[in-house]
Amino acid sequence: MALLLAAWTGDLQRSRFYDEPVTATLPPVGIDILDVEQLVLAEVEEPPLPLQDAEARDRVWEKAVRANPALFDGPVVACGGLEWLGPRMLRLSWVRVTYRHYALRRVPGATALPSLFVNVLQPVDDGRVLAARMAPSTAAPGRWQLPGGSVEPPAAREVLDESALAGQAARELVEEVGIGVLAEELRLWIVTHGESGSVGFTYLAPARCEVALRAGLASAAAVERARGREPELDDIALVSSPEEVGGLAGPHADYLEPVVHHFCERR
């Protein structure tokens, strides 16, 4: 019953355990693009974790932190399951975890829940779309992707619904690229399902001119440096085809070429 609109094949290179998507140097295997009109989200409990797996997870995490002290074990949302309730109606079960959970990907025999992330497809007014490169200080240095980040759990008395996801996507866009947009201006365009099981909610933003996008990136970087932090992004590229994405030097998120291809087909 799944609505598969695109799938790709190629060699796969796994990302670090705390990243949202898997990265690849060639178009990756099994990237599903799902056409979703209605999204239902429901919180479920984290599955029990054997003590030995939890201890091994903690050892892997502590080693990673020693190598990169910038890592933060903050709260995030993982995927507990996907289920089609009807045509274009998708139910997603979600689980509260922290980034430490994904260290399970480095524990032999252990199983980590798939990650959830939001991102934004930002068109340019001439038909191209924005791809962003992660800075050297991040968990995925040099990786090309869409602006976005991990889904965060709701605060007390709040709910995680499609409106909240749009709000998180809007926040990522302004923090990373300096482009202010209201959550109401973003439209849930597609849902991606990676081979690793990671689920991405891709929102479509209103088109902007190239000058505004480059000025926004410079502004966002200045704000981060004024706060004593390194920017998450160090460059952008404006691409008009998946072939141009493939030509970008360095790794890129598994969903990037399929999403750009899908956008170009519907343009």
C-alpha positions as CSV (number, residue, x, y, z in Angstrom):
1,M,0.0,0.0,0.0
2,A,3.0,2.3,0.3
3,L,3.1,5.0,-2.3
4,L,6.6,4.6,-3.7
5,L,7.4,7.4,-6.1
6,A,11.2,7.0,-6.4
7,A,13.9,4.5,-5.6
8,W,17.6,4.6,-6.3
9,T,20.4,2.1,-6.5
10,G,24.2,2.3,-5.9
11,D,26.9,1.8,-3.3
12,L,26.2,2.9,0.3
13,Q,28.6,4.5,2.8
14,R,27.1,4.6,6.3
15,S,27.2,7.9,8.2
16,R,28.3,8.3,11.8
17,F,25.9,6.8,14.3
18,Y,24.4,10.2,15.4
19,D,23.6,11.5,12.0
20,E,20.0,11.6,10.7
21,P,20.5,10.2,7.2
22,V,23.0,7.8,5.7
23,T,25.5,9.5,3.3
24,A,26.6,8.2,0.0
25,T,29.0,9.0,-2.8
26,L,26.7,7.3,-5.4
27,P,22.9,7.3,-5.5
28,P,21.9,5.1,-2.5
29,V,19.8,2.0,-2.3
30,G,16.2,2.0,-1.3
31,I,15.4,5.7,-0.8
32,D,11.6,5.8,-0.9
33,I,9.8,9.0,-1.6
34,L,6.3,8.8,-0.1
35,D,3.4,11.0,-1.1
36,V,1.7,11.9,2.1
37,E,-1.3,14.2,2.5
38,Q,-2.2,13.5,6.1
39,L,0.3,12.7,8.8
40,V,-0.8,11.2,12.2
41,L,1.8,11.1,14.9
42,A,1.5,9.0,18.1
43,E,4.0,8.7,21.0
44,V,5.0,5.2,22.1
45,E,7.4,3.9,24.7
46,E,11.0,3.1,23.9
47,P,11.6,-0.7,23.6
48,P,13.4,-2.3,26.5
49,L,17.2,-2.3,26.0
50,P,19.3,-5.2,27.4
51,L,21.8,-4.0,30.1
52,Q,24.8,-5.1,28.1
53,D,23.7,-3.1,25.1
54,A,23.1,0.0,27.2
55,E,26.5,-0.3,28.7
56,A,28.1,-0.8,25.3
57,R,26.2,2.2,24.0
58,D,27.5,4.4,26.7
59,R,31.0,3.3,26.1
60,V,30.7,4.2,22.4
61,W,29.1,7.5,23.2
62,E,31.8,8.5,25.7
63,K,34.5,7.6,23.2
64,A,32.8,9.8,20.6
65,V,32.5,12.7,23.0
66,R,36.2,12.5,23.8
67,A,37.0,12.7,20.1
68,N,34.5,15.5,19.6
69,P,33.6,17.5,22.7
70,A,31.0,19.5,20.8
71,L,28.7,16.5,20.8
72,F,25.6,17.0,22.9
73,D,23.4,14.3,24.3
74,G,20.3,16.3,23.7
75,P,16.7,15.1,23.4
76,V,15.6,13.9,20.0
77,V,12.7,11.8,18.5
78,A,13.2,8.4,16.9
79,C,10.9,6.4,14.7
80,G,8.9,3.7,16.4
81,G,7.1,2.5,13.3
82,L,5.3,3.5,10.1
83,E,1.8,2.4,9.1
84,W,-0.5,3.4,6.2
85,L,-4.0,4.1,7.5
86,G,-5.3,4.9,4.0
87,P,-4.4,6.4,0.7
88,R,-1.8,9.1,1.5
89,M,-2.5,8.9,5.2
90,L,0.5,7.8,7.2
91,R,0.7,7.0,10.9
92,L,4.1,7.5,12.5
93,S,4.9,6.2,16.0
94,W,7.6,8.2,17.7
95,V,9.8,7.6,20.7
96,R,11.7,10.0,23.0
97,V,15.4,9.3,23.1
98,T,18.7,11.3,23.2
99,Y,21.5,11.4,20.7
100,R,23.3,8.8,22.8
101,H,20.7,6.3,21.5
102,Y,22.3,6.2,18.1
103,A,25.6,4.9,19.5
104,L,23.7,1.6,19.3
105,R,24.5,1.6,15.6
106,R,28.1,0.9,16.6
107,V,27.2,-1.9,19.0
108,P,27.4,-5.4,17.4
109,G,24.1,-7.2,17.6
110,A,22.2,-4.2,19.0
111,T,19.4,-2.4,17.2
112,A,18.9,1.4,17.1
113,L,15.6,2.9,16.3
114,P,15.5,4.8,13.0
115,S,16.0,8.6,13.3
116,L,13.6,11.3,12.3
117,F,14.5,14.6,10.8
118,V,12.9,17.7,9.1
119,N,14.4,19.6,6.2
120,V,13.4,22.3,3.8
121,L,13.5,22.3,0.0
122,Q,14.3,25.9,-0.7
123,P,13.7,26.8,-4.4
124,V,15.4,29.7,-6.2
125,D,13.2,31.9,-8.3
126,D,15.0,30.6,-11.5
127,G,14.0,27.0,-10.8
128,R,17.2,25.8,-9.0
129,V,17.1,24.5,-5.4
130,L,19.5,25.1,-2.5
131,A,21.9,22.4,-1.2
132,A,23.9,23.2,1.9
133,R,27.3,21.9,3.0
134,M,27.9,21.0,6.7
135,A,30.9,22.8,8.3
136,P,34.0,20.9,9.5
137,S,33.1,21.2,13.1
138,T,29.8,19.3,12.7
139,A,29.0,15.6,13.1
140,A,29.0,15.2,9.2
141,P,31.8,17.5,7.9
142,G,31.5,18.3,4.2
143,R,28.2,16.6,3.7
144,W,25.8,18.2,1.2
145,Q,22.1,18.1,2.3
146,L,19.0,20.2,2.6
147,P,18.8,22.7,5.5
148,G,17.3,20.8,8.5
149,G,17.9,18.8,11.6
150,S,16.7,16.1,14.0
151,V,13.1,16.2,15.2
152,E,12.9,17.4,18.8
153,P,10.3,16.1,21.3
154,P,7.6,18.5,22.4
155,A,7.8,20.5,25.7
156,A,5.4,19.9,28.5
157,R,1.7,20.5,27.6
158,E,2.7,20.6,23.9
159,V,2.1,18.0,21.2
160,L,4.1,16.7,18.3
161,D,2.0,17.1,15.2
162,E,2.4,18.2,11.6
163,S,2.2,21.9,12.6
164,A,5.0,21.4,15.2
165,L,7.1,19.7,12.6
166,A,6.6,22.6,10.2
167,G,7.6,25.0,13.0
168,Q,10.8,23.0,13.6
169,A,11.6,23.1,9.9
170,A,11.1,26.9,9.8
171,R,13.4,27.3,12.7
172,E,16.1,25.2,11.0
173,L,15.9,27.3,7.9
174,V,16.4,30.6,9.7
175,E,19.1,29.2,12.0
176,E,21.2,27.6,9.3
177,V,20.5,29.8,6.2
178,G,19.2,33.0,7.7
179,I,15.9,32.8,5.8
180,G,12.9,33.7,7.9
181,V,9.7,31.9,7.0
182,L,6.4,31.3,8.9
183,A,5.5,27.7,9.6
184,E,2.3,28.3,7.7
185,E,4.2,29.2,4.6
186,L,5.9,25.7,4.5
187,R,4.0,22.8,3.0
188,L,4.8,19.2,3.8
189,W,5.9,18.1,0.3
190,I,7.2,14.6,0.6
191,V,8.3,12.1,3.2
192,T,11.6,10.2,2.6
193,H,12.3,6.7,4.0
194,G,16.0,5.8,3.8
195,E,17.5,2.3,3.6
196,S,18.6,2.7,7.2
197,G,15.0,3.3,8.1
198,S,15.5,7.0,8.8
199,V,12.4,9.1,8.1
200,G,12.6,12.7,6.7
201,F,9.8,15.2,6.5
202,T,10.6,17.5,3.6
203,Y,8.9,20.9,3.5
204,L,8.6,23.1,0.5
205,A,9.4,26.8,1.0
206,P,8.4,29.8,-1.1
207,A,11.0,30.6,-3.8
208,R,13.7,33.2,-3.1
209,C,16.2,35.0,-5.2
210,E,19.9,33.9,-5.1
211,V,21.0,37.2,-3.6
212,A,18.7,36.8,-0.6
213,L,19.9,33.2,0.0
214,R,23.5,34.1,-0.1
215,A,23.0,37.1,2.1
216,G,20.9,35.0,4.5
217,L,23.7,32.4,4.9
218,A,26.3,35.2,5.6
219,S,23.9,36.7,8.2
220,A,23.2,33.3,9.9
221,A,27.0,32.6,10.1
222,A,27.6,36.1,11.6
223,V,25.0,35.5,14.3
224,E,26.5,32.1,15.3
225,R,30.0,33.6,15.5
226,A,28.8,36.5,17.6
227,R,27.4,33.9,20.0
228,G,30.8,32.2,20.2
229,R,29.7,29.2,18.0
230,E,30.8,27.9,14.7
231,P,28.1,27.9,12.0
232,E,26.6,24.6,11.0
233,L,26.9,25.3,7.3
234,D,29.9,26.7,5.5
235,D,28.6,26.9,1.9
236,I,25.6,26.5,-0.3
237,A,25.2,25.4,-3.9
238,L,22.2,26.1,-6.2
239,V,21.5,23.0,-8.3
240,S,19.1,22.3,-11.1
241,S,19.4,18.5,-11.5
242,P,20.4,15.4,-9.7
243,E,23.5,15.2,-11.9
244,E,24.6,18.6,-10.5
245,V,24.1,17.2,-7.0
246,G,26.3,14.2,-7.9
247,G,29.0,16.6,-9.1
248,L,29.3,18.3,-5.7
249,A,32.6,17.4,-4.1
250,G,32.2,15.4,-0.9
251,P,29.5,13.1,0.5
252,H,25.8,14.0,0.4
253,A,22.7,12.9,2.3
254,D,21.1,9.8,0.8
255,Y,17.9,11.6,0.1
256,L,19.4,14.6,-1.7
257,E,19.6,13.3,-5.3
258,P,16.2,11.6,-5.2
259,V,14.5,14.7,-3.8
260,V,16.1,17.0,-6.4
261,H,15.1,14.6,-9.1
262,H,11.5,14.5,-7.8
263,F,11.4,18.3,-7.7
264,C,12.7,18.6,-11.2
265,E,10.1,16.2,-12.5
266,R,7.3,18.1,-11.0
267,R,8.6,21.6,-11.9
